[in-house]
């Protein structure tokens, strides 16, 4: 069993787990400007409304909000520009064919900086949940929370 790496910067899309079932996850590199990586290192990014789409056989992430770097002058970046994701051809081909199926989409779930200092984006091939699925998720979370509360009380 592989040990999980601990990331210094760990920006999650919490809403995505509530809205979608994750079928498969991929880790992609992301093309950034200098001021963007500096803002990410400060933890100033938001994945909430972001989504991925294909343009000319390339995968792009849209609506990923990276705040302007506070020390950046006129070199600062646009906060919600489209950014290219870096995956190999086989992964891109697989994702493109899967997204053509009805109801499947690609959602960013985690933005982190790896051990070499590169920004990576974890994306998931996802299927949207219905309202009854969301209610079931809420029930499971509440029962888990109640069980944890009881276990803590007994110790």
N, C-alpha and C positions, 0 to 999 in steps of 0.2 A: 504494500500500500504506500503510495507516494505521499511525502510530507507536503502540506500546503505551505506555499511561500507567504510570508507576512509582508504586506505592502505598507509603505509609509503613507501614501496617499491612496484613499479607498473611497471613491465617490460612487454611490449606488443609486439605481433607479428603483425606489421602493414601490412606486405605483405600478410598475410593470408586472411585478409578481401577483398583484391583486387583479390586474386587468387581463392577463394572458397566461396560458399554459405554455411552458417552455419545452419544446420538443428536442432541440439540439443546440449546443452552445459552441461558439468559435471565439478565438482570441485574435484580434486584428490590430495591426499597427495603424497609426493615424498620422497623416501629414499635417504638421503644425508650423506656425511661424514662431520666432523666438519669444515674442511677448506672450504667446498663448501657453507655451510650456511653463513659463515663469508663473503665470496665473494659476495653472493647474497645480504646480508645486505649492502654492499658497492655499490650495483647496477651494478656489473660487470658480467652480464649474457646476452646472446643473443639467441632469439628463432627463428631467421629468417629461417634457413634451417632444423629445427627440425621436426620430425614426430614420430608417435606412432605405435607400432606393437605388436602383440601377440606372446609370446613364452611360450609354455606349459601352456596355460590358464592364463597367467599373462601378464599384459600390461606394456610395457617398452617404455620409451621415448629415442629416438636416436638423435644424433647430437645436443643436447642441450649444447651450449657452456657456461660453467661457468669458468671464468678466474681463474688462480692459485691465491691463497691467498698470498699477498705480504710478510706477516710475517711468512708464513709457511716454514718449513725447509724440510727435507726429508719426512715429513708426508703429503706433498701436494698431491692433487688428479690429475687424468687425466682430461684434460679440456673437452673432448667430449665423455666421457664414457657413456654407456647405464645405465639408472637409472630406477628403478622399481617404478611404480605408484601404489598407494594404493586406491582401490575402493572396494565396497562390491560386493559379488558374483552376485547379481541380475544385477547391473550395468555392470559388466564385461561380463556377459552372453548376455545382450542386445546389448552391443557394438560389441561383437564378431559376433553375428548373422547379425547385420546391415552391418558390414564391408565385409561380404561375398557377399553382393549385389554388382552389378556392379557399379563402379564409386564412391563408398563411401569410405572415409578414415577418420582417426582421426588426427587432427592437434592441437598442443598446441597454445593457443591464448594469455594467460596471466599468468605470474609468479608473485606471490605476497606473502607477509608474513601476516598471519592473526592476529587477536587481541591477540591470545595466544602465538605468536612468532613462529608458525610453517610455513614452506614454503609450499605453495599450488600451484598447476598448474591447470589452467582452460583449459580444452580440449574441442574441438568441433567435433561432427560428421559432416563431411563436404562433399560437392559435388563440383567438379571442375567446374570453369566457362569457357565458350568458349570465343573466342576473342570478339564476338559481345556483350556478357554480360559485359565484361570489359569496352568496349567503352561506354556502357549505364551507368555504374557506374561512369566513368569519367565525362560524361555529367551531371549526377545528382550532383556530387560534385562541378563542376564548377558553375552550376546554383544556388546551395545553397550558395556558396561563393559570387557570384554576388549579390544575394538577401541580404545577411548579409552586404555587402559593401554599398548597397543602404540604408539599414535601419540605418546604422551607420552614413551615410552622412546626412540623414534627421534629426538626433538628434543633 
